[in-house]
Amino acid sequence: MAWVRIPADSEADDELRAALADVRARRGTVANIVAVHSLKPSTMLAHVALYRDIMFGRSELTRTEREALAVAVSAVNECHY
């Protein structure tokens, strides 16, 4: 659960509304882990860009291996997300 208040779309300023629209266009939805960046929309877009590069960019690791590493790191960090 986030401690950051995530505004409703109707409360979003132009910058946040544009960032949310960009994320929705690419992902179909805005996950809570991305929405917590609502206070600074530029970090929201940077978060999504970093995720795409890590998971889909050129690498010797397969997508399955990348996901397995993410799950292992989350388990070590006791992150259930």
LOLUM-923586 format. One record per residue (C-alpha): residue number from 0; residue in three letters; x, y, z. Coordinates in Angstrom, 2 decimals. Layout:
<rs>
   resi   resn        c1        c2        c3
    NUM    Ala         X         Y         Z
...
</rs>
This chain:
<rs>
   resi   resn        c1        c2        c3
      0    Met      0.00      0.00      0.00
      1    Ala      1.35      3.40     -0.96
      2    Trp      1.62      6.25      1.51
      3    Val      1.51      8.66     -1.41
      4    Arg     -1.97      9.94     -2.19
      5    Ile     -2.73      9.08     -5.79
      6    Pro     -5.10     11.66     -7.27
      7    Ala     -8.11     10.66     -9.32
      8    Asp     -7.81     11.38    -13.04
      9    Ser    -10.25     14.28    -12.60
     10    Glu     -7.81     15.89    -10.13
     11    Ala     -4.72     15.48    -12.32
     12    Asp     -3.00     18.53    -13.76
     13    Asp     -2.06     18.63    -17.45
     14    Glu      1.40     17.13    -16.93
     15    Leu      0.10     14.20    -14.88
     16    Arg     -2.85     13.65    -17.23
     17    Ala     -0.43     13.43    -20.17
     18    Ala      1.86     11.00    -18.32
     19    Leu     -1.08      8.78    -17.33
     20    Ala     -2.35      8.79    -20.91
     21    Asp      1.11      7.80    -22.17
     22    Val      1.38      4.91    -19.70
     23    Arg     -2.15      3.71    -20.48
     24    Ala     -1.46      3.83    -24.23
     25    Arg      1.61      1.62    -23.79
     26    Arg      0.43     -0.70    -21.01
     27    Gly     -3.37     -0.54    -21.13
     28    Thr     -3.49      0.43    -17.46
     29    Val     -1.52      2.26    -14.80
     30    Ala     -0.21     -0.12    -12.13
     31    Asn     -0.09      1.17     -8.56
     32    Ile      3.71      0.91     -8.54
     33    Val      3.72      3.44    -11.40
     34    Ala      0.85      5.59    -10.10
     35    Val      2.77      6.44     -6.92
     36    His      4.90      8.69     -9.12
     37    Ser      1.88     10.99     -9.50
     38    Leu      3.59     13.74     -7.52
     39    Lys      6.32     13.95    -10.18
     40    Pro      5.06     12.69    -13.56
     41    Ser      8.52     12.83    -15.14
     42    Thr      9.63     10.03    -12.79
     43    Met      6.55      8.03    -13.79
     44    Leu      7.63      8.11    -17.42
     45    Ala     11.26      7.38    -16.45
     46    His     10.13      4.38    -14.35
     47    Val      8.19      2.91    -17.28
     48    Ala     11.10      3.56    -19.67
     49    Leu     13.57      1.86    -17.30
     50    Tyr     11.25     -1.13    -16.90
     51    Arg     10.86     -1.50    -20.67
     52    Asp     14.62     -1.32    -21.19
     53    Ile     15.38     -3.85    -18.44
     54    Met     12.70     -6.33    -19.48
     55    Phe     12.61     -5.88    -23.26
     56    Gly     15.93     -4.28    -24.23
     57    Arg     18.81     -6.15    -25.82
     58    Ser     20.27     -8.70    -23.42
     59    Glu     21.79    -12.14    -23.28
     60    Leu     19.05    -13.04    -20.78
     61    Thr     15.69    -14.30    -21.98
     62    Arg     12.50    -12.60    -20.85
     63    Thr     11.81    -15.60    -18.61
     64    Glu     15.23    -15.30    -16.99
     65    Arg     14.68    -11.59    -16.40
     66    Glu     11.30    -12.25    -14.76
     67    Ala     12.84    -15.00    -12.61
     68    Leu     15.52    -12.58    -11.41
     69    Ala     12.88     -9.97    -10.61
     70    Val     10.90    -12.51     -8.57
     71    Ala     14.04    -13.64     -6.72
     72    Val     15.03    -10.05     -5.86
     73    Ser     11.47     -9.29     -4.71
     74    Ala     11.51    -12.36     -2.48
     75    Val     14.82    -11.35     -0.90
     76    Asn     13.43     -7.84     -0.33
     77    Glu     10.19     -9.30      1.08
     78    Cys      8.27     -7.41     -1.57
     79    His      5.02     -9.18     -2.41
     80    Tyr      4.18     -6.92     -5.31
</rs>
